[in-house]
Amino acid sequence: MRILITTVGVAVAVSAFAQGAPDTPSVTVHGQVYTPRSILARNMGSEQDQTTQFPPHKVIGNIYYVGTKTLSSFLVVTPQGNILLDSTYERNVPVIQKSVADLGFKFSDIKILLGNHAHGDHQEGDARVKELTGAQVVVMAEDVDTLKAIKPGGKEHPIDRIIHDGDTVTLGGTTLTAHLTAGHTPGCTAWTMKAQEGGKTYDVVFHCSIRSPGTISPAVAAQFERTFKVVRALPCDVPLGDHPAQYRMLEKHAKLAARGANPFIDAANCDLEADIQEAMFRATLAQQQAAKTQ
């Protein structure tokens, strides 16, 4: 019943905060104050936010946003079929399906389904997408066991191809590269690809969550130490994330109406989420260490 953990865990955390659990540590990054509670609320929003369609839109090149207000899902369009990144909750699959149709594409043209990490709010809908499209489900090896335990309605979690750090997925001339960024889950995966716009080529990064848990074990600490280095080394012009707030989607989407420069091209802020999460990670470790010495 791991699914109960992956889908309800956020609600449990929110409930704990609501009941007065300490909202510490607090960090200030680029003038903004963050706490564990504020980051969780920023990422998840309300239950309605998690299931409400956000206006589907082109991000850059052949990349489109088809997710909800707070749970990202991206469609990568190619001449030989399309790639979907993150199915989110199973109940959101019709929402994603509508967004794909609203953009003028066919849901049945999805040939490959990728994921960022094995939590229900990002990959619970994999089985339903597989049922509707027959897409090949690609999974990072380190997340296989957790994904197999995500069984909405008793459905087996489909896994068609198991990949490892550095492996690639190619369809219709578009190649995405998988980068293991473990910590949030053992197989947390950042995906990178090239996108063309206005005669230029841009590096796009679909970041996996790098939010650390409230209690950090030595093994998870080691994973995050590696991950922060990996994330900061990725070539990046267009930072995206598995939660829209991680790349300030609302603010950037609002600028699209002006028809000026593409607001999603934002190399200056490629490391902003890493700055926030690494600061919280190190503050949490320091808090743990201080507690041990008391």
LOZA-550666 format. One line per 2 residues: number of its first residue (from 0); their letters; for each residue x, y, z of N, C-alpha, C. Coordinates in pm, whole numbers. Example, Ala and Ser with C-alpha at 12.3 -4.5 7.8 and 13.67 -1.06 7.14 Angstrom:
% LOZA-550666
0> as> 1319:-569:780:1230:-450:780:1320:-330:780 ~ 1285:-225:708:1367:-106:714:1290:3:787;
END
This chain:
% LOZA-550666
0> mr> 82:-121:0:0:0:0:86:126:0 ~ 200:121:-69:286:238:-75:215:359:-133;
2> il> 118:335:-218:46:446:-281:-15:539:-177 ~ -53:484:-64:-111:568:41:-7:665:95;
4> it> 118:620:93:226:707:140:255:815:38 ~ 266:774:-89:308:869:-190:202:972:-221;
6> tv> 75:935:-210:-28:1032:-245:-80:1108:-124 ~ -72:1048:-8:-127:1112:111:-18:1181:192;
8> gv> 107:1150:163:215:1205:241:215:1355:250 ~ 184:1421:139:178:1567:137:68:1615:230;
10> av> -48:1551:222:-160:1591:308:-126:1571:455 ~ -55:1464:485:-13:1438:622:80:1548:670;
12> av> 173:1587:583:266:1693:620:195:1824:645 ~ 101:1857:556:24:1980:573:-55:1976:703;
14> sa> -115:1859:733:-191:1843:856:-104:1864:979 ~ 18:1809:971:110:1823:1085:143:1968:1111;
16> fa> 167:2044:1001:196:2185:1016:75:2257:1076 ~ -43:2220:1028:-165:2286:1075:-187:2262:1223;
18> qg> -137:2148:1273:-155:2115:1414:-46:2177:1502 ~ 39:2261:1443:136:2333:1523:275:2274:1527;
20> ap> 306:2179:1438:441:2126:1432:536:2240:1395 ~ 658:2240:1448:753:2348:1419:778:2363:1269;
22> dt> 769:2484:1220:794:2510:1079:936:2564:1066 ~ 1031:2477:1092:1172:2515:1091:1251:2411:1012;
24> ps> 1369:2453:962:1434:2583:976:1378:2686:878 ~ 1424:2808:893:1388:2916:802:1515:2962:732;
26> vt> 1507:2983:600:1624:3029:525:1583:3148:439 ~ 1677:3235:412:1654:3349:324:1742:3334:202;
28> vh> 1680:3330:85:1752:3311:-41:1711:3422:-137 ~ 1809:3499:-181:1784:3611:-273:1674:3702:-220;
30> gq> 1677:3725:-89:1584:3819:-27:1449:3762:9 ~ 1424:3636:-23:1295:3573:5:1312:3472:119;
32> vy> 1218:3475:214:1223:3381:327:1144:3255:293 ~ 1203:3140:324:1139:3012:298:1143:2926:425;
34> tp> 1035:2851:446:1028:2751:551:978:2622:487 ~ 990:2509:557:936:2385:499:789:2398:461;
36> rs> 711:2464:547:568:2480:520:544:2566:396 ~ 618:2674:383:595:2764:270:634:2698:138;
38> il> 739:2617:139:782:2549:17:678:2445:-24 ~ 628:2369:75:528:2268:45:400:2332:-9;
40> ar> 357:2441:54:236:2510:10:257:2571:-129 ~ 374:2625:-154:407:2682:-285:397:2576:-394;
42> nm> 450:2457:-364:452:2350:-464:314:2290:-490 ~ 239:2265:-383:116:2187:-396:-12:2270:-409;
44> gs> -15:2389:-347:-137:2467:-348:-249:2390:-279 ~ -372:2417:-319:-488:2348:-263:-515:2220:-341;
46> eq> -604:2137:-288:-643:2016:-361:-704:2054:-495 ~ -778:2163:-497:-837:2209:-623:-730:2251:-722;
48> dq> -625:2320:-673:-515:2361:-760:-450:2240:-826 ~ -440:2131:-751:-372:2011:-801:-448:1943:-914;
50> tt> -577:1970:-924:-658:1901:-1024:-721:1993:-1128 ~ -698:2122:-1116:-759:2219:-1208:-667:2248:-1325;
52> qf> -720:2240:-1445:-642:2266:-1565:-585:2407:-1564 ~ -457:2418:-1594:-396:2549:-1620:-400:2567:-1771;
54> pp> -420:2690:-1821:-426:2708:-1967:-306:2643:-2036 ~ -331:2544:-2121:-219:2479:-2190:-150:2580:-2282;
56> hk> -19:2569:-2293:52:2669:-2371:187:2615:-2420 ~ 235:2680:-2523:368:2648:-2573:472:2709:-2481;
58> vi> 572:2629:-2446:682:2679:-2362:793:2730:-2452 ~ 843:2642:-2538:947:2679:-2634:961:2565:-2734;
60> gn> 986:2600:-2858:1008:2497:-2959:893:2399:-2968 ~ 923:2272:-2945:821:2166:-2953:776:2119:-2816;
62> iy> 789:2206:-2714:753:2172:-2577:630:2252:-2534 ~ 531:2180:-2479:406:2241:-2437:372:2202:-2293;
64> yv> 308:2294:-2222:261:2265:-2086:118:2215:-2093 ~ 90:2099:-2030:-45:2040:-2032:-89:1997:-1892;
66> gt> -28:2053:-1789:-57:2012:-1652:-163:2097:-1584 ~ -168:2085:-1452:-265:2159:-1372:-198:2284:-1314;
68> kt> -269:2351:-1224:-215:2474:-1165:-88:2450:-1085 ~ -77:2331:-1022:40:2308:-936:114:2177:-964;
70> ls> 67:2098:-1060:136:1973:-1095:170:1976:-1244 ~ 298:1974:-1274:343:1989:-1412:324:1862:-1494;
72> sf> 293:1882:-1619:295:1777:-1720:332:1845:-1851 ~ 427:1786:-1922:477:1847:-2045:459:1753:-2163;
74> lv> 425:1810:-2278:412:1736:-2402:523:1780:-2496 ~ 601:1684:-2543:707:1710:-2640:660:1652:-2773;
76> vt> 641:1739:-2871:580:1701:-2998:688:1672:-3102 ~ 673:1559:-3173:768:1523:-3279:690:1471:-3400;
78> pq> 753:1464:-3517:685:1416:-3637:646:1268:-3629 ~ 706:1194:-3536:680:1051:-3526:597:1014:-3402;
80> gn> 530:1112:-3346:453:1089:-3225:508:1176:-3113 ~ 440:1172:-2999:474:1266:-2892:518:1197:-2764;
82> il> 584:1274:-2680:635:1227:-2551:563:1304:-2441 ~ 513:1233:-2341:451:1298:-2225:542:1280:-2104;
84> ld> 568:1389:-2036:649:1385:-1915:561:1415:-1795 ~ 538:1315:-1712:459:1319:-1588:308:1312:-1613;
86> st> 250:1203:-1568:105:1181:-1579:29:1242:-1461 ~ 98:1278:-1355:45:1328:-1228:-53:1227:-1169;
88> ye> -154:1272:-1096:-252:1181:-1036:-337:1115:-1146 ~ -386:995:-1118:-472:928:-1216:-595:1012:-1246;
90> rn> -651:1078:-1145:-771:1159:-1167:-743:1281:-1257 ~ -616:1312:-1278:-581:1425:-1365:-563:1387:-1510;
92> vp> -563:1259:-1541:-540:1218:-1679:-642:1280:-1775 ~ -772:1286:-1741:-865:1355:-1830:-834:1503:-1847;
94> vi> -778:1565:-1744:-739:1706:-1752:-625:1723:-1852 ~ -526:1635:-1842:-413:1639:-1935:-461:1609:-2076;
96> qk> -549:1512:-2087:-606:1475:-2216:-675:1595:-2281 ~ -750:1670:-2203:-818:1790:-2255:-718:1896:-2298;
98> sv> -613:1915:-2219:-512:2015:-2253:-443:1980:-2384 ~ -413:1853:-2402:-351:1809:-2527:-443:1839:-2645;
100> ad> -572:1809:-2629:-669:1835:-2735:-687:1984:-2759 ~ -687:2063:-2652:-704:2208:-2665:-591:2270:-2747;
102> lg> -475:2207:-2743:-361:2256:-2819:-364:2209:-2965 ~ -459:2121:-2995:-471:2072:-3132:-400:1942:-3159;
104> fk> -357:1873:-3052:-287:1746:-3068:-376:1630:-3025 ~ -339:1509:-3066:-415:1390:-3030:-347:1318:-2913;
106> fs> -425:1287:-2811:-371:1214:-2696:-319:1078:-2740 ~ -385:1020:-2838:-345:887:-2887:-209:889:-2957;
108> di> -158:1007:-2989:-28:1018:-3054:88:1012:-2955 ~ 58:1001:-2826:164:988:-2726:224:848:-2737;
110> ki> 352:843:-2768:422:716:-2789:512:676:-2673 ~ 556:775:-2595:647:750:-2484:599:829:-2362;
112> ll> 601:765:-2246:565:831:-2120:685:827:-2028 ~ 730:945:-1988:842:959:-1895:790:1009:-1761;
114> gn> 875:1002:-1659:840:1055:-1528:961:1119:-1462 ~ 934:1209:-1367:1041:1270:-1289:1075:1189:-1165;
116> ha> 972:1146:-1090:1002:1066:-972:879:992:-921 ~ 905:887:-846:802:792:-805:721:839:-685;
118> hg> 646:945:-704:545:988:-609:411:996:-683 ~ 304:971:-613:173:965:-675:132:1091:-748;
120> dh> 172:1208:-696:131:1332:-760:203:1357:-893 ~ 298:1270:-927:368:1284:-1053:352:1164:-1146;
122> qe> 334:1043:-1089:331:926:-1177:219:827:-1146 ~ 122:865:-1066:13:773:-1037:-70:742:-1162;
124> gd> -76:835:-1255:-159:817:-1374:-96:737:-1485 ~ 23:682:-1463:94:611:-1570:11:498:-1630;
126> ar> -52:417:-1545:-128:303:-1596:-242:348:-1686 ~ -312:455:-1646:-424:504:-1726:-376:560:-1859;
128> vk> -266:633:-1859:-212:685:-1985:-173:569:-2076 ~ -113:467:-2018:-76:348:-2095:-200:282:-2156;
130> el> -306:272:-2078:-431:212:-2127:-487:290:-2246 ~ -479:422:-2239:-540:508:-2341:-455:523:-2466;
132> tg> -324:511:-2453:-235:542:-2565:-145:427:-2610 ~ -121:332:-2520:-25:226:-2551:119:273:-2544;
134> aq> 141:390:-2485:276:448:-2480:374:359:-2405 ~ 499:366:-2446:607:297:-2376:639:375:-2249;
136> vv> 635:308:-2135:662:373:-2006:808:351:-1970 ~ 880:463:-1957:1024:459:-1931:1051:501:-1787;
138> vm> 1130:421:-1714:1148:441:-1570:1296:432:-1531 ~ 1340:524:-1445:1475:518:-1389:1485:399:-1295;
140> ae> 1594:322:-1306:1609:196:-1233:1588:212:-1083 ~ 1641:318:-1026:1635:336:-881:1495:362:-828;
142> dv> 1400:394:-916:1262:419:-873:1167:304:-906 ~ 1219:197:-963:1133:87:-1008:1051:28:-894;
144> dt> 1115:-5:-782:1043:-70:-673:930:17:-618 ~ 957:146:-603:855:236:-551:740:250:-649;
146> lk> 772:260:-778:667:273:-878:579:148:-885 ~ 639:32:-868:561:-92:-873:456:-96:-762;
148> ai> 480:-23:-655:385:-21:-544:274:81:-562 ~ 284:165:-665:180:263:-694:78:195:-785;
150> kp> -35:157:-728:-135:78:-800:-275:136:-780 ~ -306:248:-843:-440:306:-827:-548:210:-877;
152> gg> -646:185:-791:-752:93:-830:-704:-49:-851 ~ -588:-82:-796:-533:-216:-812:-458:-240:-942;
154> ke> -446:-136:-1026:-376:-151:-1153:-226:-174:-1131 ~ -169:-268:-1203:-24:-284:-1200:41:-163:-1264;
156> hp> 152:-120:-1207:220:-3:-1265:301:-49:-1386 ~ 272:6:-1503:344:-39:-1623:488:9:-1625;
158> id> 578:-78:-1663:718:-44:-1681:766:-119:-1805 ~ 797:-45:-1911:836:-107:-2038:986:-99:-2064;
160> ri> 1048:5:-2011:1193:21:-2032:1254:78:-1905 ~ 1359:16:-1858:1431:63:-1740:1560:130:-1786;
162> ih> 1580:253:-1740:1698:329:-1781:1789:358:-1662 ~ 1905:410:-1694:2005:447:-1594:2057:587:-1622;
164> dg> 2129:641:-1528:2185:775:-1540:2260:789:-1672 ~ 2225:893:-1748:2293:920:-1874:2229:858:-1996;
166> dt> 2130:770:-1976:2061:709:-2090:1977:813:-2163 ~ 1945:783:-2289:1867:876:-2370:1739:812:-2422;
168> vt> 1643:898:-2453:1517:857:-2513:1500:944:-2637 ~ 1481:880:-2753:1474:953:-2879:1347:918:-2954;
170> lg> 1283:1020:-3009:1164:1001:-3092:1154:1118:-3189 ~ 1139:1086:-3317:1115:1189:-3417:1217:1300:-3421;
172> gt> 1343:1268:-3398:1448:1368:-3406:1472:1445:-3277 ~ 1395:1416:-3173:1414:1481:-3042:1472:1380:-2944;
174> tl> 1578:1418:-2876:1643:1331:-2778:1641:1395:-2640 ~ 1594:1319:-2543:1599:1362:-2403:1700:1274:-2330;
176> ta> 1779:1337:-2243:1879:1265:-2165:1839:1263:-2018 ~ 1849:1145:-1957:1811:1128:-1816:1932:1151:-1726;
178> hl> 1912:1233:-1623:2017:1260:-1525:1966:1222:-1387 ~ 2031:1128:-1323:1991:1086:-1188:2020:1199:-1090;
180> ta> 1916:1248:-1024:1931:1354:-923:1861:1306:-795 ~ 1913:1199:-740:1851:1130:-627:1849:1215:-500;
182> gh> 1756:1179:-413:1742:1247:-283:1596:1254:-245 ~ 1518:1323:-328:1374:1331:-304:1313:1192:-317;
184> tp> 1357:1119:-418:1338:973:-429:1469:916:-481 ~ 1490:785:-466:1617:727:-513:1640:743:-663;
186> gc> 1531:749:-741:1545:759:-885:1501:891:-943 ~ 1495:994:-863:1456:1127:-910:1537:1162:-1035;
188> ta> 1468:1202:-1141:1533:1219:-1271:1509:1357:-1329 ~ 1617:1428:-1360:1608:1551:-1438:1628:1512:-1584;
190> wt> 1546:1569:-1670:1557:1541:-1813:1606:1666:-1886 ~ 1696:1649:-1982:1744:1762:-2061:1723:1735:-2210;
192> mk> 1704:1843:-2286:1691:1832:-2431:1722:1967:-2494 ~ 1736:1967:-2624:1755:2089:-2700:1621:2132:-2761;
194> aq> 1597:2262:-2765:1477:2314:-2829:1518:2429:-2921 ~ 1452:2438:-3034:1484:2544:-3131:1373:2648:-3134;
196> eg> 1416:2774:-3138:1319:2883:-3151:1390:3005:-3208 ~ 1328:3068:-3306:1385:3188:-3365:1523:3168:-3423;
198> gk> 1549:3050:-3477:1678:3022:-3537:1789:2992:-3438 ~ 1755:2982:-3310:1854:2953:-3207:1820:2821:-3137;
200> ty> 1921:2762:-3077:1903:2637:-3002:1923:2665:-2854 ~ 1831:2612:-2773:1834:2637:-2629:1839:2505:-2552;
202> dv> 1909:2507:-2439:1914:2392:-2349:1799:2400:-2250 ~ 1716:2295:-2250:1600:2288:-2162:1624:2184:-2054;
204> vf> 1593:2219:-1930:1605:2124:-1818:1469:2108:-1751 ~ 1420:1984:-1749:1299:1951:-1673:1347:1898:-1538;
206> hc> 1351:1984:-1439:1407:1946:-1309:1314:1853:-1232 ~ 1374:1759:-1162:1303:1680:-1062:1310:1755:-930;
208> si> 1216:1732:-843:1218:1798:-713:1347:1766:-638 ~ 1405:1868:-579:1524:1848:-496:1496:1896:-354;
210> rs> 1370:1881:-314:1330:1915:-176:1366:1800:-83 ~ 1442:1830:22:1487:1727:115:1380:1699:220;
212> pg> 1384:1581:282:1287:1549:387:1318:1623:516 ~ 1226:1618:610:1245:1685:738:1354:1624:821;
214> ti> 1375:1494:806:1486:1424:871:1572:1363:763 ~ 1699:1397:763:1788:1357:655:1886:1251:705;
216> sp> 1879:1132:649:1971:1024:687:2104:1047:618 ~ 2212:984:666:2343:997:599:2338:956:453;
218> av> 2264:850:421:2256:803:282:2188:906:194 ~ 2078:965:243:2007:1065:165:2090:1193:155;
220> aa> 2162:1226:260:2249:1343:256:2354:1329:146 ~ 2410:1209:134:2510:1183:30:2449:1197:-109;
222> qf> 2324:1150:-123:2257:1164:-251:2240:1311:-287 ~ 2195:1391:-193:2173:1533:-221:2305:1606:-249;
224> er> 2410:1570:-179:2540:1634:-204:2580:1615:-350 ~ 2559:1496:-401:2589:1469:-542:2492:1543:-632;
226> tf> 2364:1539:-597:2260:1597:-682:2277:1746:-702 ~ 2308:1820:-597:2323:1964:-613:2437:1997:-711;
228> kv> 2542:1917:-711:2652:1937:-806:2606:1906:-948 ~ 2533:1796:-963:2484:1757:-1096:2392:1864:-1153;
230> vr> 2296:1909:-1073:2197:2007:-1120:2265:2136:-1164 ~ 2360:2182:-1086:2426:2309:-1118:2516:2298:-1242;
232> al> 2555:2176:-1277:2643:2157:-1392:2567:2138:-1523 ~ 2434:2122:-1517:2357:2098:-1638:2349:2224:-1724;
234> pc> 2380:2213:-1854:2362:2329:-1942:2215:2370:-1940 ~ 2188:2499:-1923:2049:2541:-1903:2023:2682:-1954;
236> dv> 1922:2691:-2039:1868:2820:-2080:1722:2833:-2037 ~ 1653:2717:-2031:1511:2715:-1999:1488:2620:-1882;
238> pl> 1480:2672:-1759:1455:2586:-1642:1306:2557:-1626 ~ 1271:2430:-1616:1134:2388:-1590:1135:2297:-1469;
240> gd> 1017:2259:-1417:1014:2177:-1296:888:2096:-1286 ~ 888:1999:-1193:771:1912:-1179:657:1978:-1101;
242> hp> 686:2094:-1042:582:2182:-989:603:2319:-1054 ~ 499:2381:-1109:515:2509:-1179:584:2618:-1097;
244> aq> 559:2621:-967:619:2727:-884:770:2720:-883 ~ 825:2601:-911:971:2587:-910:1038:2671:-1018;
246> yr> 963:2704:-1124:1022:2788:-1228:936:2912:-1256 ~ 850:2948:-1158:770:3070:-1163:682:3076:-1289;
248> ml> 614:2964:-1315:533:2954:-1435:425:3062:-1443 ~ 354:3086:-1332:245:3184:-1335:296:3321:-1382;
250> ek> 406:3363:-1324:463:3494:-1359:505:3498:-1505 ~ 568:3391:-1551:617:3388:-1689:503:3374:-1789;
252> ha> 404:3292:-1757:291:3274:-1847:217:3406:-1867 ~ 207:3486:-1763:137:3615:-1773:204:3708:-1872;
254> kl> 333:3688:-1894:408:3774:-1986:391:3735:-2132 ~ 335:3615:-2157:320:3569:-2295:230:3661:-2376;
256> aa> 129:3721:-2311:33:3807:-2381:101:3927:-2446 ~ 213:3970:-2391:283:4086:-2445:352:4055:-2578;
258> rg> 367:3924:-2607:430:3879:-2732:571:3935:-2749 ~ 641:3950:-2640:779:3994:-2646:873:3875:-2644;
260> an> 988:3892:-2581:1084:3783:-2569:1022:3669:-2488 ~ 1055:3547:-2523:1001:3430:-2453:1043:3434:-2306;
262> pf> 949:3449:-2214:985:3460:-2071:1039:3330:-2012 ~ 1015:3218:-2081:1063:3091:-2028:1213:3072:-2053;
264> id> 1269:3152:-2142:1415:3153:-2159:1470:3237:-2044 ~ 1531:3171:-1949:1562:3237:-1820:1689:3178:-1760;
266> aa> 1797:3184:-1836:1924:3125:-1792:1971:3182:-1658 ~ 1939:3308:-1633:1985:3372:-1509:1929:3305:-1385;
268> nc> 1814:3237:-1399:1750:3175:-1284:1751:3022:-1288 ~ 1840:2966:-1369:1847:2820:-1379:1880:2754:-1245;
270> dl> 1954:2822:-1161:1995:2763:-1032:1913:2814:-914 ~ 1808:2892:-941:1731:2949:-831:1672:2842:-740;
272> ea> 1610:2740:-798:1549:2636:-714:1657:2558:-638 ~ 1771:2536:-703:1882:2469:-634:1932:2553:-517;
274> di> 1937:2685:-536:1979:2774:-427:1885:2760:-308 ~ 1754:2759:-336:1654:2750:-229:1664:2617:-156;
276> qe> 1665:2510:-233:1662:2377:-173:1793:2339:-105 ~ 1905:2383:-160:2032:2353:-94:2043:2429:38;
278> am> 1996:2553:40:1998:2631:164:1913:2561:271 ~ 1794:2513:232:1707:2442:326:1769:2310:371;
280> fr> 1830:2239:277:1898:2113:307:2007:2135:412 ~ 2092:2235:392:2204:2257:484:2154:2309:619;
282> at> 2050:2390:618:1994:2438:744:1930:2323:823 ~ 1867:2231:752:1806:2115:818:1912:2024:878;
284> la> 2021:2002:804:2131:1922:858:2190:1986:983 ~ 2208:2119:978:2264:2191:1092:2170:2181:1213;
286> qq> 2041:2189:1189:1942:2178:1295:1945:2038:1356 ~ 1958:1937:1273:1969:1800:1322:2092:1782:1408;
288> qa> 2203:1835:1362:2328:1820:1434:2321:1892:1570 ~ 2261:2010:1570:2247:2086:1695:2161:2011:1795;
290> ak> 2057:1945:1745:1968:1869:1834:2041:1752:1899 ~ 2135:1692:1824:2209:1578:1879:2303:1618:1991;
292> tq> 2351:1743:1987:2450:1788:2084:2386:1848:2210 ~ 2253:1861:2209:2186:1920:2325:2170:1819:2439;
END
